[in-house]
Amino acid sequence: MKIIITKEQQESLQRKLKKMVKDLGWGKTSKAVSGPEQLAKLAFNNNPMEFLNMFNNLDVFQSEEEKDWTLFRYEKGNNMMVYDRKNEYVYVSYDVIWSFLENGFGLKYKEIQGITKDWLGETYNLRGITTIKNINISWYSWVRHTI
């Protein structure tokens, strides 16, 4: 049996799924829709830039502990990214951002570097940077899972 939904129903579903991703994280949300690939399709039209655009309004702060670090976060202590101005690296949270680009959209490391670099250039005016996934969050107290 084929189910037909209207454009309004599809847009409503996308809004609800995006809210779930923000509130619960992409892992829990993907379980509700049969996996990360299905979530990427339903909520983000298989467009990784749509996913990254969820992070367009992060607060940007100078780190109090490290003079060369700029922090990108929703709230204090919950950083999504850290820009190391001295080395021109942006450390991207693996749990929150990088892993969904891998698992939901099937992107490889270099592809994720490229798309996150483009997105950071357009959204936060960061140019000439290198993005790096931060997989071992226990080493960095500045990255905690928030969405």
Secondary structure, DSSP 8 states (H G I E B T S, - for coil): ------HHHHHHHHHHHHHHHHHH-HHHHHHHTTSHHHHHHHHHTT-HHHHHGGGTT-EEEE-SS-TTEEEEEEETTEEEEEEETTTTEEEEEIIIIIHHHHHTT---HHHHHHHHHHHHHHHH---S-EEEEE--GGG-TTB----
